[in-house]
Structures are given as C-alpha cells and as structure tokens.
Amino acid sequence: MIKKKVLSQIDKEVWDNFIKSPSHIYDKEQENKKYKFTKKKLKYDLHGFTLENANKKVKEIILSSAGAGCNELLLITGKGLHSTTDADVYVSKDLSKLKSSVPEFIRNDDEINKYVISISEASIEDGGAGAILIKLKNL
C-alpha cells in the first residue's frame, strides 16, 4: 500500500491560487475558436461489412448526409489485404473488395450519384489507400 503524502498548508494555498488564475497556461481550445470550420465531414468504418451490406449502408449514409448538409464523407474500407476472395477464380480480385466496389456502386446508382461531386482515395492522414473520400453537393 502506498502511503499518501500530507500536503502542507503552504502547498494547499499555492495550489488554490493557481487554480483560481492559471494565466500562464496556454489554452488550446481558445486558439481553435479563431478558426471557422465550414466543412462538415462524416467518417464511417466499413470494416467487416459484406459487399451487399456495405453498399446498403453507403447508400443510407449518402442520402442522410446530403440532407443534413454534410460536405464530405470519409469511408474507411481497408485495403483488402485480408480478403479471402483471391482464392476463388469465379470472383473478381478487385471488385470483390470494398475499396473498389463501393465507388463503383456509387457511380452506378442514379439515386445517390446525383449527390456526389467526386470520389477519390483519401489523403495519407485520413487513411490513404484504405479509405475513400466522397465530396457531396451542397443542397
């Protein structure tokens, strides 16, 4: 068992004074309030989804995001490195993976394609080849 240190009265007073006016501490939150973030970005992870369920979820996300004023969607798909479809000769090696099939689904679905400006691979900071960045029209 660790014995607690007993604080002296002077230490308590110094602490109380510090808490009342911590003027020399940099407040990061106040600095961030100077900038206005105009983009609304939604991030959603599709790991573990089947192709069919992923496409249904993406359609649902795009329809609800477009109506809510969202400008960008970041869909985490993974790179398909752990996909087991490579062994099946009857399955496309590219289109059986979310990172390829989801953009193809969006382009071919007229109901959701009308809300999409562009579909691209995400930046390295956002997931790179394992993520898709979808820019939506302002409605």
Rosetta blueprint (number, residue, H / E / L):
1 M L
2 I L
3 K L
4 K L
5 K L
6 V L
7 L L
8 S L
9 Q H
10 I H
11 D H
12 K H
13 E H
14 V H
15 W H
16 D H
17 N H
18 F H
19 I H
20 K H
21 S L
22 P L
23 S L
24 H L
25 I L
26 Y L
27 D L
28 K H
29 E H
30 Q H
31 E H
32 N H
33 K L
34 K L
35 Y L
36 K L
37 F L
38 T L
39 K L
40 K L
41 K E
42 L E
43 K E
44 Y E
45 D E
46 L L
47 H L
48 G L
49 F L
50 T L
51 L H
52 E H
53 N H
54 A H
55 N H
56 K H
57 K H
58 V H
59 K H
60 E H
61 I H
62 I H
63 L H
64 S H
65 S H
66 A H
67 G H
68 A H
69 G L
70 C L
71 N L
72 E E
73 L E
74 L E
75 L E
76 I E
77 T L
78 G L
79 K L
80 G L
81 L L
82 H L
83 S L
84 T L
85 T H
86 D H
87 A H
88 D L
89 V L
90 Y L
91 V L
92 S L
93 K L
94 D L
95 L L
96 S L
97 K L
98 L H
99 K H
100 S H
101 S H
102 V H
103 P H
104 E H
105 F H
106 I H
107 R H
108 N H
109 D L
110 D H
111 E H
112 I H
113 N H
114 K L
115 Y L
116 V E
117 I E
118 S E
119 I E
120 S E
121 E E
122 A L
123 S L
124 I H
125 E H
126 D H
127 G L
128 G H
129 A H
130 G H
131 A E
132 I E
133 L E
134 I E
135 K E
136 L E
137 K L
138 N L
139 L L
